[in-house]
Amino acid sequence: MAHEEKPRDDIEQIPVFYTPRMDANISNFSPSAGKPARVVGSWKRLGLPIEIIDPRPVTADEFKLVHSPYYVDQVLACEVKNGFGNRMPEVAETLPYTTGAMLSAARRAIQNRKVAVAPCSGFHHAHFTSAKGYCTFNGLMVTAFVLKVEGLVTRVGILDFDMHYGDGTAELIERHQAASWIEHFTAGREYLSPRQATDFLARILEWVADMQDCDVILYQAGADPHINDPLGGFLTTNQLRERDRLVFETANSLGIPIAWNLAGGYQVDSGGGIQAVLDIHNNTMLECVAAYGNINSNEES
């Protein structure tokens, strides 16, 4: 099975799988369609040690490992509405690349035994035959299934710290009877109030440790749990950063590879800017850099 470029023996930068083909310029309540470029641009301006790598787009057949073949064909042909509620080709063209970024990041994390990043959103509400909540295809589940078909994993962890319940992921796990090999935790099922923040942070080590037997964790580092998010929220900026520190330090100490994405985040200022969201994603990357530093791979690839 062909993979992206082979990792170096000594990787001093965090691998970030990004291409402008992941971005769509559309007007929508959610900024997610154009967020990858803004986030990567913000990381570059901060001078963070990242390596930008083109993801390999997923194929229609790979989408069909998880979703209805009819639904996949209809979405890609712009004959049914996508997660943003339109049939725009600009959105359809990004879909193989956003899920492709998640899959590429997971492969790289497995290879370097540490971490990789997919700066994208829009996965966990997508169901077998339908889009929902700005999610068209469930890139988390597609990634898990492709990795299993490739023989790269026997178990996958999905650690979903977006604000909202990952109903699409739960439905697909049940439909495909995948609970025996996918460990799924979605915080949005039970954590909704600032009164729960202390308990949430206290249990992160436990949730990550529960995935210790997984070959990779797919981590949704959502910005929408922020207390000021219009669709959030229960955590402050500092608490969100502590969330990410705990996830990365625990996964690294336990030797569990982790591939993370941006998930949700909906704060927009009066001028249409998303600086509040960018600040949260900046903090996630800062904690990732702090946890992993120099990433050493012992793989002979």
ChimeraX commands (.cxc) that place a marker at each C-alpha (Angstrom):
marker #1 position 0.00,0.00,0.00 radius 0.5
marker #1 position 1.43,3.37,-1.02 radius 0.5
marker #1 position 1.84,5.97,1.69 radius 0.5
marker #1 position 2.98,9.60,1.82 radius 0.5
marker #1 position 6.69,10.41,1.81 radius 0.5
marker #1 position 8.68,8.32,4.26 radius 0.5
marker #1 position 9.37,9.93,7.64 radius 0.5
marker #1 position 12.93,10.93,8.41 radius 0.5
marker #1 position 14.75,9.22,11.24 radius 0.5
marker #1 position 14.79,12.50,13.17 radius 0.5
marker #1 position 11.72,14.70,12.68 radius 0.5
marker #1 position 12.11,18.08,14.33 radius 0.5
marker #1 position 8.82,19.49,13.08 radius 0.5
marker #1 position 5.20,18.52,13.70 radius 0.5
marker #1 position 3.78,16.92,10.51 radius 0.5
marker #1 position 0.73,18.87,9.30 radius 0.5
marker #1 position -1.19,17.43,6.35 radius 0.5
marker #1 position -2.59,20.37,4.44 radius 0.5
marker #1 position -3.34,21.48,0.89 radius 0.5
marker #1 position -5.37,24.48,-0.30 radius 0.5
marker #1 position -7.68,21.90,-1.86 radius 0.5
marker #1 position -9.08,21.39,1.65 radius 0.5
marker #1 position -10.58,24.92,1.63 radius 0.5
marker #1 position -13.87,26.11,0.18 radius 0.5
marker #1 position -14.77,29.79,-0.02 radius 0.5
marker #1 position -18.43,29.76,0.98 radius 0.5
marker #1 position -20.67,31.95,3.10 radius 0.5
marker #1 position -22.03,30.01,6.07 radius 0.5
marker #1 position -22.61,30.30,9.81 radius 0.5
marker #1 position -19.81,27.79,10.28 radius 0.5
marker #1 position -16.33,29.01,9.25 radius 0.5
marker #1 position -15.12,25.41,8.95 radius 0.5
marker #1 position -15.03,25.24,5.14 radius 0.5
marker #1 position -12.32,27.90,4.98 radius 0.5
marker #1 position -10.72,27.26,8.37 radius 0.5
marker #1 position -7.79,25.04,7.30 radius 0.5
marker #1 position -6.01,27.85,5.45 radius 0.5
marker #1 position -6.61,30.35,8.25 radius 0.5
marker #1 position -5.33,28.00,10.93 radius 0.5
marker #1 position -2.23,26.91,9.00 radius 0.5
marker #1 position -1.53,30.55,8.17 radius 0.5
marker #1 position -1.78,31.43,11.86 radius 0.5
marker #1 position 0.63,28.65,12.83 radius 0.5
marker #1 position 3.10,29.86,10.22 radius 0.5
marker #1 position 2.89,33.47,11.44 radius 0.5
marker #1 position 3.68,32.26,14.96 radius 0.5
marker #1 position 6.77,30.53,13.61 radius 0.5
marker #1 position 5.76,27.16,15.01 radius 0.5
marker #1 position 7.90,24.15,14.01 radius 0.5
marker #1 position 5.53,22.51,11.54 radius 0.5
marker #1 position 6.12,20.63,8.31 radius 0.5
marker #1 position 3.38,21.05,5.71 radius 0.5
marker #1 position 2.79,17.86,3.72 radius 0.5
marker #1 position 0.25,17.23,0.97 radius 0.5
marker #1 position -2.33,14.66,2.04 radius 0.5
marker #1 position -3.35,11.86,-0.28 radius 0.5
marker #1 position -7.05,12.28,-1.11 radius 0.5
marker #1 position -9.30,9.38,-0.23 radius 0.5
marker #1 position -11.17,7.64,-3.01 radius 0.5
marker #1 position -14.89,7.13,-3.47 radius 0.5
marker #1 position -14.36,3.44,-2.70 radius 0.5
marker #1 position -12.71,4.33,0.60 radius 0.5
marker #1 position -15.67,6.55,1.54 radius 0.5
marker #1 position -17.91,3.60,0.70 radius 0.5
marker #1 position -16.23,1.43,3.34 radius 0.5
marker #1 position -18.30,3.45,5.83 radius 0.5
marker #1 position -21.06,5.29,3.97 radius 0.5
marker #1 position -23.85,4.20,1.62 radius 0.5
marker #1 position -22.39,3.90,-1.90 radius 0.5
marker #1 position -25.42,5.73,-3.29 radius 0.5
marker #1 position -24.96,8.57,-0.79 radius 0.5
marker #1 position -21.24,8.89,-1.59 radius 0.5
marker #1 position -21.90,9.08,-5.34 radius 0.5
marker #1 position -24.71,11.59,-4.88 radius 0.5
marker #1 position -22.64,13.88,-2.66 radius 0.5
marker #1 position -19.60,13.85,-4.91 radius 0.5
marker #1 position -21.84,14.55,-7.92 radius 0.5
marker #1 position -23.45,17.48,-6.03 radius 0.5
marker #1 position -26.89,15.87,-6.36 radius 0.5
marker #1 position -27.71,15.94,-2.63 radius 0.5
marker #1 position -26.92,18.54,0.01 radius 0.5
marker #1 position -23.62,18.41,1.85 radius 0.5
marker #1 position -23.13,19.18,5.54 radius 0.5
marker #1 position -23.29,22.91,4.86 radius 0.5
marker #1 position -26.76,22.52,3.37 radius 0.5
marker #1 position -25.81,23.23,-0.24 radius 0.5
marker #1 position -24.78,21.36,-3.38 radius 0.5
marker #1 position -21.77,23.52,-4.23 radius 0.5
marker #1 position -18.98,21.84,-6.20 radius 0.5
marker #1 position -16.52,23.95,-4.19 radius 0.5
marker #1 position -17.46,21.93,-1.09 radius 0.5
marker #1 position -17.63,18.53,-2.81 radius 0.5
marker #1 position -14.14,19.01,-4.20 radius 0.5
marker #1 position -12.68,19.49,-0.72 radius 0.5
marker #1 position -14.13,16.31,0.78 radius 0.5
marker #1 position -11.56,13.78,-0.48 radius 0.5
marker #1 position -8.81,16.06,0.85 radius 0.5
marker #1 position -10.21,16.81,4.32 radius 0.5
marker #1 position -10.75,13.12,5.06 radius 0.5
marker #1 position -7.50,12.45,3.23 radius 0.5
marker #1 position -5.71,14.75,5.66 radius 0.5
marker #1 position -7.12,12.81,8.62 radius 0.5
marker #1 position -6.08,9.49,7.11 radius 0.5
marker #1 position -2.64,10.77,6.13 radius 0.5
marker #1 position -2.07,12.18,9.62 radius 0.5
marker #1 position -3.08,8.88,11.21 radius 0.5
marker #1 position -0.69,6.95,8.98 radius 0.5
marker #1 position 2.14,9.32,9.86 radius 0.5
marker #1 position 1.44,9.15,13.59 radius 0.5
marker #1 position 1.56,5.36,13.38 radius 0.5
marker #1 position 4.85,5.60,11.50 radius 0.5
marker #1 position 6.59,8.06,13.80 radius 0.5
marker #1 position 4.92,6.60,16.92 radius 0.5
marker #1 position 4.15,10.12,18.13 radius 0.5
marker #1 position 1.85,12.66,16.47 radius 0.5
marker #1 position 0.58,14.25,13.26 radius 0.5
marker #1 position -2.06,16.85,12.46 radius 0.5
marker #1 position -5.01,17.22,10.07 radius 0.5
marker #1 position -6.13,20.90,10.18 radius 0.5
marker #1 position -9.72,20.13,9.18 radius 0.5
marker #1 position -13.24,19.76,10.58 radius 0.5
marker #1 position -16.62,18.31,9.76 radius 0.5
marker #1 position -16.72,14.62,10.61 radius 0.5
marker #1 position -18.59,13.35,13.66 radius 0.5
marker #1 position -22.21,14.20,12.76 radius 0.5
marker #1 position -22.10,12.48,9.35 radius 0.5
marker #1 position -24.30,9.36,9.22 radius 0.5
marker #1 position -24.44,6.38,6.88 radius 0.5
marker #1 position -26.77,8.05,4.38 radius 0.5
marker #1 position -26.94,11.68,5.43 radius 0.5
marker #1 position -25.05,14.86,6.27 radius 0.5
marker #1 position -25.65,16.82,9.43 radius 0.5
marker #1 position -24.19,19.70,11.41 radius 0.5
marker #1 position -21.58,20.83,8.85 radius 0.5
marker #1 position -20.39,17.21,8.51 radius 0.5
marker #1 position -20.73,15.40,5.17 radius 0.5
marker #1 position -18.52,12.31,5.47 radius 0.5
marker #1 position -17.27,10.85,8.74 radius 0.5
marker #1 position -13.54,11.13,8.21 radius 0.5
marker #1 position -12.88,9.58,11.61 radius 0.5
marker #1 position -14.62,6.36,10.68 radius 0.5
marker #1 position -13.28,6.34,7.12 radius 0.5
marker #1 position -9.77,6.70,8.54 radius 0.5
marker #1 position -10.31,3.87,11.01 radius 0.5
marker #1 position -11.68,1.51,8.35 radius 0.5
marker #1 position -9.01,2.25,5.76 radius 0.5
marker #1 position -6.27,1.74,8.34 radius 0.5
marker #1 position -7.79,-1.60,9.27 radius 0.5
marker #1 position -8.08,-2.70,5.63 radius 0.5
marker #1 position -4.43,-1.74,5.13 radius 0.5
marker #1 position -3.43,-3.85,8.12 radius 0.5
marker #1 position -1.97,-0.89,10.01 radius 0.5
marker #1 position -4.23,-1.24,13.04 radius 0.5
marker #1 position -6.17,-3.76,15.04 radius 0.5
marker #1 position -7.72,-1.18,17.39 radius 0.5
marker #1 position -8.45,2.54,16.96 radius 0.5
marker #1 position -9.37,5.11,19.59 radius 0.5
marker #1 position -11.63,8.07,18.78 radius 0.5
marker #1 position -11.29,10.74,21.47 radius 0.5
marker #1 position -13.90,13.35,20.61 radius 0.5
marker #1 position -13.53,16.58,22.57 radius 0.5
marker #1 position -15.73,18.64,20.28 radius 0.5
marker #1 position -18.56,20.32,22.18 radius 0.5
marker #1 position -21.25,18.15,20.64 radius 0.5
marker #1 position -22.20,14.49,20.81 radius 0.5
marker #1 position -20.61,12.48,18.00 radius 0.5
marker #1 position -23.90,10.93,16.98 radius 0.5
marker #1 position -22.78,10.05,13.46 radius 0.5
marker #1 position -19.71,8.22,14.77 radius 0.5
marker #1 position -21.84,6.31,17.28 radius 0.5
marker #1 position -24.36,5.34,14.59 radius 0.5
marker #1 position -21.68,4.12,12.21 radius 0.5
marker #1 position -19.92,2.09,14.91 radius 0.5
marker #1 position -23.21,0.36,15.67 radius 0.5
marker #1 position -24.17,-0.14,12.01 radius 0.5
marker #1 position -20.82,-1.70,11.15 radius 0.5
marker #1 position -20.57,-3.62,14.45 radius 0.5
marker #1 position -17.20,-2.01,15.07 radius 0.5
marker #1 position -17.37,-1.57,18.84 radius 0.5
marker #1 position -15.06,-4.57,19.26 radius 0.5
marker #1 position -12.16,-2.68,17.71 radius 0.5
marker #1 position -13.05,1.04,17.91 radius 0.5
marker #1 position -12.90,2.68,21.34 radius 0.5
marker #1 position -15.09,5.80,21.13 radius 0.5
marker #1 position -15.44,8.51,23.73 radius 0.5
marker #1 position -17.47,11.63,22.92 radius 0.5
marker #1 position -17.42,14.28,25.65 radius 0.5
marker #1 position -20.45,16.05,24.19 radius 0.5
marker #1 position -22.70,13.26,25.38 radius 0.5
marker #1 position -22.31,14.25,29.02 radius 0.5
marker #1 position -20.27,17.45,29.42 radius 0.5
marker #1 position -22.32,20.58,28.84 radius 0.5
marker #1 position -21.91,22.99,31.77 radius 0.5
marker #1 position -19.05,25.06,33.23 radius 0.5
marker #1 position -19.87,23.33,36.54 radius 0.5
marker #1 position -18.48,20.15,34.98 radius 0.5
marker #1 position -15.15,21.63,33.87 radius 0.5
marker #1 position -13.12,20.45,36.86 radius 0.5
marker #1 position -14.45,16.91,36.58 radius 0.5
marker #1 position -13.83,16.86,32.83 radius 0.5
marker #1 position -10.19,17.86,33.18 radius 0.5
marker #1 position -9.67,15.40,36.03 radius 0.5
marker #1 position -10.83,12.46,33.93 radius 0.5
marker #1 position -8.76,13.08,30.79 radius 0.5
marker #1 position -5.89,10.86,31.95 radius 0.5
marker #1 position -8.37,8.04,32.51 radius 0.5
marker #1 position -9.96,8.40,29.06 radius 0.5
marker #1 position -6.61,8.44,27.27 radius 0.5
marker #1 position -5.37,5.49,29.32 radius 0.5
marker #1 position -8.50,3.56,28.33 radius 0.5
marker #1 position -7.15,3.73,24.77 radius 0.5
marker #1 position -3.72,2.38,25.66 radius 0.5
marker #1 position -4.30,-0.79,23.64 radius 0.5
marker #1 position -5.18,1.22,20.51 radius 0.5
marker #1 position -2.70,1.54,17.65 radius 0.5
marker #1 position -3.63,5.21,17.17 radius 0.5
marker #1 position -5.93,7.79,18.74 radius 0.5
marker #1 position -7.93,10.08,16.47 radius 0.5
marker #1 position -8.35,13.22,18.58 radius 0.5
marker #1 position -10.94,15.91,17.90 radius 0.5
marker #1 position -9.49,19.02,19.57 radius 0.5
marker #1 position -12.61,21.14,19.19 radius 0.5
marker #1 position -12.60,24.88,19.82 radius 0.5
marker #1 position -16.36,24.99,20.37 radius 0.5
marker #1 position -16.31,23.88,24.03 radius 0.5
marker #1 position -15.20,27.47,24.75 radius 0.5
marker #1 position -17.62,29.28,27.05 radius 0.5
marker #1 position -18.05,32.12,24.52 radius 0.5
marker #1 position -18.78,29.89,21.55 radius 0.5
marker #1 position -22.33,30.40,20.22 radius 0.5
marker #1 position -22.74,26.61,20.01 radius 0.5
marker #1 position -20.68,25.87,23.14 radius 0.5
marker #1 position -19.44,25.82,25.77 radius 0.5
marker #1 position -18.13,24.96,29.22 radius 0.5
marker #1 position -14.37,25.59,29.22 radius 0.5
marker #1 position -12.31,28.77,29.42 radius 0.5
marker #1 position -9.37,29.45,27.12 radius 0.5
marker #1 position -6.94,28.27,29.80 radius 0.5
marker #1 position -8.99,25.16,30.49 radius 0.5
marker #1 position -9.04,24.25,26.79 radius 0.5
marker #1 position -5.27,24.59,26.71 radius 0.5
marker #1 position -5.00,22.41,29.82 radius 0.5
marker #1 position -7.25,19.85,28.10 radius 0.5
marker #1 position -4.82,19.63,25.20 radius 0.5
marker #1 position -1.75,19.50,27.43 radius 0.5
marker #1 position -3.21,16.57,29.34 radius 0.5
marker #1 position -4.17,14.70,26.16 radius 0.5
marker #1 position -0.78,15.09,24.49 radius 0.5
marker #1 position 1.36,14.48,27.57 radius 0.5
marker #1 position -0.62,11.40,28.55 radius 0.5
marker #1 position -0.66,9.89,25.06 radius 0.5
marker #1 position 3.05,10.54,24.67 radius 0.5
marker #1 position 3.94,9.08,28.07 radius 0.5
marker #1 position 1.91,5.95,27.29 radius 0.5
marker #1 position 3.39,5.62,23.81 radius 0.5
marker #1 position 0.05,5.93,21.99 radius 0.5
marker #1 position 0.32,7.60,18.56 radius 0.5
marker #1 position -2.17,10.44,18.11 radius 0.5
marker #1 position -3.54,12.20,15.03 radius 0.5
marker #1 position -5.59,15.29,15.78 radius 0.5
marker #1 position -7.89,17.64,13.93 radius 0.5
marker #1 position -9.59,20.99,14.57 radius 0.5
marker #1 position -13.26,19.93,14.88 radius 0.5
marker #1 position -15.76,22.72,15.65 radius 0.5
marker #1 position -15.40,26.38,16.57 radius 0.5
marker #1 position -17.94,29.09,15.70 radius 0.5
marker #1 position -16.88,32.38,17.28 radius 0.5
marker #1 position -16.96,35.10,14.62 radius 0.5
marker #1 position -16.41,38.81,15.27 radius 0.5
marker #1 position -18.41,41.63,13.72 radius 0.5
marker #1 position -16.00,41.85,10.81 radius 0.5
marker #1 position -16.22,38.15,10.01 radius 0.5
marker #1 position -12.90,37.31,11.63 radius 0.5
marker #1 position -12.32,34.13,13.63 radius 0.5
marker #1 position -9.35,35.21,15.75 radius 0.5
marker #1 position -10.92,33.78,18.90 radius 0.5
marker #1 position -11.10,30.37,17.21 radius 0.5
marker #1 position -7.57,30.72,15.83 radius 0.5
marker #1 position -6.27,31.50,19.32 radius 0.5
marker #1 position -7.68,28.21,20.61 radius 0.5
marker #1 position -6.21,26.20,17.73 radius 0.5
marker #1 position -2.90,28.03,18.22 radius 0.5
marker #1 position -2.87,26.91,21.83 radius 0.5
marker #1 position -3.54,23.30,20.81 radius 0.5
marker #1 position -0.54,23.35,18.50 radius 0.5
marker #1 position 1.61,25.05,21.15 radius 0.5
marker #1 position 0.78,22.24,23.58 radius 0.5
marker #1 position 1.47,19.66,20.87 radius 0.5
marker #1 position 4.90,21.18,20.24 radius 0.5
marker #1 position 5.61,21.33,23.98 radius 0.5
marker #1 position 4.67,17.68,24.49 radius 0.5
marker #1 position 6.52,16.19,21.56 radius 0.5
marker #1 position 9.43,18.50,20.74 radius 0.5
marker #1 position 11.78,16.47,18.60 radius 0.5
marker #1 position 9.84,13.52,17.18 radius 0.5
marker #1 position 12.09,10.52,16.73 radius 0.5
marker #1 position 11.03,7.61,14.56 radius 0.5
marker #1 position 12.66,4.21,14.91 radius 0.5
marker #1 position 10.77,2.93,11.86 radius 0.5
marker #1 position 12.77,1.43,9.03 radius 0.5
marker #1 position 10.41,2.64,6.29 radius 0.5
marker link #1:1,2 radius 0.2
marker link #1:2,3 radius 0.2
marker link #1:3,4 radius 0.2
marker link #1:4,5 radius 0.2
marker link #1:5,6 radius 0.2
marker link #1:6,7 radius 0.2
marker link #1:7,8 radius 0.2
marker link #1:8,9 radius 0.2
marker link #1:9,10 radius 0.2
marker link #1:10,11 radius 0.2
marker link #1:11,12 radius 0.2
marker link #1:12,13 radius 0.2
marker link #1:13,14 radius 0.2
marker link #1:14,15 radius 0.2
marker link #1:15,16 radius 0.2
marker link #1:16,17 radius 0.2
marker link #1:17,18 radius 0.2
marker link #1:18,19 radius 0.2
marker link #1:19,20 radius 0.2
marker link #1:20,21 radius 0.2
marker link #1:21,22 radius 0.2
marker link #1:22,23 radius 0.2
marker link #1:23,24 radius 0.2
marker link #1:24,25 radius 0.2
marker link #1:25,26 radius 0.2
marker link #1:26,27 radius 0.2
marker link #1:27,28 radius 0.2
marker link #1:28,29 radius 0.2
marker link #1:29,30 radius 0.2
marker link #1:30,31 radius 0.2
marker link #1:31,32 radius 0.2
marker link #1:32,33 radius 0.2
marker link #1:33,34 radius 0.2
marker link #1:34,35 radius 0.2
marker link #1:35,36 radius 0.2
marker link #1:36,37 radius 0.2
marker link #1:37,38 radius 0.2
marker link #1:38,39 radius 0.2
marker link #1:39,40 radius 0.2
marker link #1:40,41 radius 0.2
marker link #1:41,42 radius 0.2
marker link #1:42,43 radius 0.2
marker link #1:43,44 radius 0.2
marker link #1:44,45 radius 0.2
marker link #1:45,46 radius 0.2
marker link #1:46,47 radius 0.2
marker link #1:47,48 radius 0.2
marker link #1:48,49 radius 0.2
marker link #1:49,50 radius 0.2
marker link #1:50,51 radius 0.2
marker link #1:51,52 radius 0.2
marker link #1:52,53 radius 0.2
marker link #1:53,54 radius 0.2
marker link #1:54,55 radius 0.2
marker link #1:55,56 radius 0.2
marker link #1:56,57 radius 0.2
marker link #1:57,58 radius 0.2
marker link #1:58,59 radius 0.2
marker link #1:59,60 radius 0.2
marker link #1:60,61 radius 0.2
marker link #1:61,62 radius 0.2
marker link #1:62,63 radius 0.2
marker link #1:63,64 radius 0.2
marker link #1:64,65 radius 0.2
marker link #1:65,66 radius 0.2
marker link #1:66,67 radius 0.2
marker link #1:67,68 radius 0.2
marker link #1:68,69 radius 0.2
marker link #1:69,70 radius 0.2
marker link #1:70,71 radius 0.2
marker link #1:71,72 radius 0.2
marker link #1:72,73 radius 0.2
marker link #1:73,74 radius 0.2
marker link #1:74,75 radius 0.2
marker link #1:75,76 radius 0.2
marker link #1:76,77 radius 0.2
marker link #1:77,78 radius 0.2
marker link #1:78,79 radius 0.2
marker link #1:79,80 radius 0.2
marker link #1:80,81 radius 0.2
marker link #1:81,82 radius 0.2
marker link #1:82,83 radius 0.2
marker link #1:83,84 radius 0.2
marker link #1:84,85 radius 0.2
marker link #1:85,86 radius 0.2
marker link #1:86,87 radius 0.2
marker link #1:87,88 radius 0.2
marker link #1:88,89 radius 0.2
marker link #1:89,90 radius 0.2
marker link #1:90,91 radius 0.2
marker link #1:91,92 radius 0.2
marker link #1:92,93 radius 0.2
marker link #1:93,94 radius 0.2
marker link #1:94,95 radius 0.2
marker link #1:95,96 radius 0.2
marker link #1:96,97 radius 0.2
marker link #1:97,98 radius 0.2
marker link #1:98,99 radius 0.2
marker link #1:99,100 radius 0.2
marker link #1:100,101 radius 0.2
marker link #1:101,102 radius 0.2
marker link #1:102,103 radius 0.2
marker link #1:103,104 radius 0.2
marker link #1:104,105 radius 0.2
marker link #1:105,106 radius 0.2
marker link #1:106,107 radius 0.2
marker link #1:107,108 radius 0.2
marker link #1:108,109 radius 0.2
marker link #1:109,110 radius 0.2
marker link #1:110,111 radius 0.2
marker link #1:111,112 radius 0.2
marker link #1:112,113 radius 0.2
marker link #1:113,114 radius 0.2
marker link #1:114,115 radius 0.2
marker link #1:115,116 radius 0.2
marker link #1:116,117 radius 0.2
marker link #1:117,118 radius 0.2
marker link #1:118,119 radius 0.2
marker link #1:119,120 radius 0.2
marker link #1:120,121 radius 0.2
marker link #1:121,122 radius 0.2
marker link #1:122,123 radius 0.2
marker link #1:123,124 radius 0.2
marker link #1:124,125 radius 0.2
marker link #1:125,126 radius 0.2
marker link #1:126,127 radius 0.2
marker link #1:127,128 radius 0.2
marker link #1:128,129 radius 0.2
marker link #1:129,130 radius 0.2
marker link #1:130,131 radius 0.2
marker link #1:131,132 radius 0.2
marker link #1:132,133 radius 0.2
marker link #1:133,134 radius 0.2
marker link #1:134,135 radius 0.2
marker link #1:135,136 radius 0.2
marker link #1:136,137 radius 0.2
marker link #1:137,138 radius 0.2
marker link #1:138,139 radius 0.2
marker link #1:139,140 radius 0.2
marker link #1:140,141 radius 0.2
marker link #1:141,142 radius 0.2
marker link #1:142,143 radius 0.2
marker link #1:143,144 radius 0.2
marker link #1:144,145 radius 0.2
marker link #1:145,146 radius 0.2
marker link #1:146,147 radius 0.2
marker link #1:147,148 radius 0.2
marker link #1:148,149 radius 0.2
marker link #1:149,150 radius 0.2
marker link #1:150,151 radius 0.2
marker link #1:151,152 radius 0.2
marker link #1:152,153 radius 0.2
marker link #1:153,154 radius 0.2
marker link #1:154,155 radius 0.2
marker link #1:155,156 radius 0.2
marker link #1:156,157 radius 0.2
marker link #1:157,158 radius 0.2
marker link #1:158,159 radius 0.2
marker link #1:159,160 radius 0.2
marker link #1:160,161 radius 0.2
marker link #1:161,162 radius 0.2
marker link #1:162,163 radius 0.2
marker link #1:163,164 radius 0.2
marker link #1:164,165 radius 0.2
marker link #1:165,166 radius 0.2
marker link #1:166,167 radius 0.2
marker link #1:167,168 radius 0.2
marker link #1:168,169 radius 0.2
marker link #1:169,170 radius 0.2
marker link #1:170,171 radius 0.2
marker link #1:171,172 radius 0.2
marker link #1:172,173 radius 0.2
marker link #1:173,174 radius 0.2
marker link #1:174,175 radius 0.2
marker link #1:175,176 radius 0.2
marker link #1:176,177 radius 0.2
marker link #1:177,178 radius 0.2
marker link #1:178,179 radius 0.2
marker link #1:179,180 radius 0.2
marker link #1:180,181 radius 0.2
marker link #1:181,182 radius 0.2
marker link #1:182,183 radius 0.2
marker link #1:183,184 radius 0.2
marker link #1:184,185 radius 0.2
marker link #1:185,186 radius 0.2
marker link #1:186,187 radius 0.2
marker link #1:187,188 radius 0.2
marker link #1:188,189 radius 0.2
marker link #1:189,190 radius 0.2
marker link #1:190,191 radius 0.2
marker link #1:191,192 radius 0.2
marker link #1:192,193 radius 0.2
marker link #1:193,194 radius 0.2
marker link #1:194,195 radius 0.2
marker link #1:195,196 radius 0.2
marker link #1:196,197 radius 0.2
marker link #1:197,198 radius 0.2
marker link #1:198,199 radius 0.2
marker link #1:199,200 radius 0.2
marker link #1:200,201 radius 0.2
marker link #1:201,202 radius 0.2
marker link #1:202,203 radius 0.2
marker link #1:203,204 radius 0.2
marker link #1:204,205 radius 0.2
marker link #1:205,206 radius 0.2
marker link #1:206,207 radius 0.2
marker link #1:207,208 radius 0.2
marker link #1:208,209 radius 0.2
marker link #1:209,210 radius 0.2
marker link #1:210,211 radius 0.2
marker link #1:211,212 radius 0.2
marker link #1:212,213 radius 0.2
marker link #1:213,214 radius 0.2
marker link #1:214,215 radius 0.2
marker link #1:215,216 radius 0.2
marker link #1:216,217 radius 0.2
marker link #1:217,218 radius 0.2
marker link #1:218,219 radius 0.2
marker link #1:219,220 radius 0.2
marker link #1:220,221 radius 0.2
marker link #1:221,222 radius 0.2
marker link #1:222,223 radius 0.2
marker link #1:223,224 radius 0.2
marker link #1:224,225 radius 0.2
marker link #1:225,226 radius 0.2
marker link #1:226,227 radius 0.2
marker link #1:227,228 radius 0.2
marker link #1:228,229 radius 0.2
marker link #1:229,230 radius 0.2
marker link #1:230,231 radius 0.2
marker link #1:231,232 radius 0.2
marker link #1:232,233 radius 0.2
marker link #1:233,234 radius 0.2
marker link #1:234,235 radius 0.2
marker link #1:235,236 radius 0.2
marker link #1:236,237 radius 0.2
marker link #1:237,238 radius 0.2
marker link #1:238,239 radius 0.2
marker link #1:239,240 radius 0.2
marker link #1:240,241 radius 0.2
marker link #1:241,242 radius 0.2
marker link #1:242,243 radius 0.2
marker link #1:243,244 radius 0.2
marker link #1:244,245 radius 0.2
marker link #1:245,246 radius 0.2
marker link #1:246,247 radius 0.2
marker link #1:247,248 radius 0.2
marker link #1:248,249 radius 0.2
marker link #1:249,250 radius 0.2
marker link #1:250,251 radius 0.2
marker link #1:251,252 radius 0.2
marker link #1:252,253 radius 0.2
marker link #1:253,254 radius 0.2
marker link #1:254,255 radius 0.2
marker link #1:255,256 radius 0.2
marker link #1:256,257 radius 0.2
marker link #1:257,258 radius 0.2
marker link #1:258,259 radius 0.2
marker link #1:259,260 radius 0.2
marker link #1:260,261 radius 0.2
marker link #1:261,262 radius 0.2
marker link #1:262,263 radius 0.2
marker link #1:263,264 radius 0.2
marker link #1:264,265 radius 0.2
marker link #1:265,266 radius 0.2
marker link #1:266,267 radius 0.2
marker link #1:267,268 radius 0.2
marker link #1:268,269 radius 0.2
marker link #1:269,270 radius 0.2
marker link #1:270,271 radius 0.2
marker link #1:271,272 radius 0.2
marker link #1:272,273 radius 0.2
marker link #1:273,274 radius 0.2
marker link #1:274,275 radius 0.2
marker link #1:275,276 radius 0.2
marker link #1:276,277 radius 0.2
marker link #1:277,278 radius 0.2
marker link #1:278,279 radius 0.2
marker link #1:279,280 radius 0.2
marker link #1:280,281 radius 0.2
marker link #1:281,282 radius 0.2
marker link #1:282,283 radius 0.2
marker link #1:283,284 radius 0.2
marker link #1:284,285 radius 0.2
marker link #1:285,286 radius 0.2
marker link #1:286,287 radius 0.2
marker link #1:287,288 radius 0.2
marker link #1:288,289 radius 0.2
marker link #1:289,290 radius 0.2
marker link #1:290,291 radius 0.2
marker link #1:291,292 radius 0.2
marker link #1:292,293 radius 0.2
marker link #1:293,294 radius 0.2
marker link #1:294,295 radius 0.2
marker link #1:295,296 radius 0.2
marker link #1:296,297 radius 0.2
marker link #1:297,298 radius 0.2
marker link #1:298,299 radius 0.2
marker link #1:299,300 radius 0.2
marker link #1:300,301 radius 0.2
view
